[in-house]
């Protein structure tokens, strides 16, 4: 296990072969670890093993997608369609949303249009599937978030993203296949690199967790488990407001497994998620799923997309989206042969942090990008 959720709502890092057990302040950044990066890269063997693990993840991902005949898609990194628009457009309309704040580029050719760095490839993967005879695509690209980094979050990171003409249930099967394939590839081909960070017992435990597979629960059930464990009234509210790092770690401790949490409140996650045929506490829920790794955080997000244009337009209205910016996405629903798609994103550095038990995510990559490190 990477982290332990203590009763006082603090997080205790559990250690690996190069770092001792210690209390972690999730929201803070250890500046000393970010300084003198070039000297550290030159002199610390850790960075060689991180590079080898990154190489293994890339090779395994490409092999897996080749095995299922998925095509890599060449996509733009600038866009007017941001996949998580709540913080920009909907904050006056919605009480709460988990949407991320994108990085806006000022003075783009005179500053006449608002344009952003992509925080996900999802829109363009969907649009690639309008190509006839193409039914599944993937990308491995940088994502940008205008958010301060912490122990588990970078301001710039890599996503492994995938989109296919399948439903949500089939999508879950695919992202678990990819996760298992990548992990087992690392065990087979990068064991010495993992052993630099992990004890034999830690490797055995992670292997057991992957072999046993995840436990699947609805988000309402996750909150009920937390309420039963803590007796805190806030977990009775059907909302993601109170579901942060501590709760994710605690939930995996209670169930002692990797966990897939499904059916989040529809208006608290990105607008393009399809609506499930059920309500919870009179709140509509989405056809979505997150994989939360044991003793850690969400590492894969996934969901089925809205097919009906009228529903999509209504969601866009709720999120106060400028229709002219999203016209290409809306237009994709006009074609008679449009098929439902689903997709997911795997957060690269979070996967590395979990497989190495590093205390901080910026110690899980060679050149991290936090709000404090634009250089080197």
Secondary structure, DSSP 8 states (H G I E B T S, - for coil): --EEE-TTS-EEE---SSS--EEE-TT---HHHHTTHHHHHHH-THHHHHHHHHHHHHHHHHHHHHHTT-EE----SEES--S--IIIIITTT-S-------EE-TTGGGTTS--EE-S-SHHHHHHHTTSTT--EEEEEEEEE--S--BTTB-SEEEEEEEEESS-HHHHHHHHHHHHHHHHHHHHHHSHHHHHHH--HHHHHHHHHHHHH--EEEEHHHHHHHHHHHH--GGGGS-SGGG-SHHHHHHHHHHHTS-EEEE--BGGGS-TTB-EEEEEETTEEEESEEEEE-TTS-EEEEEEEB---HHHHHHHHHHTT--TTTSHHHHHGGGSTT----EEEEEEHHHHHHHHHT-SSGGGSSSS-B-TT----
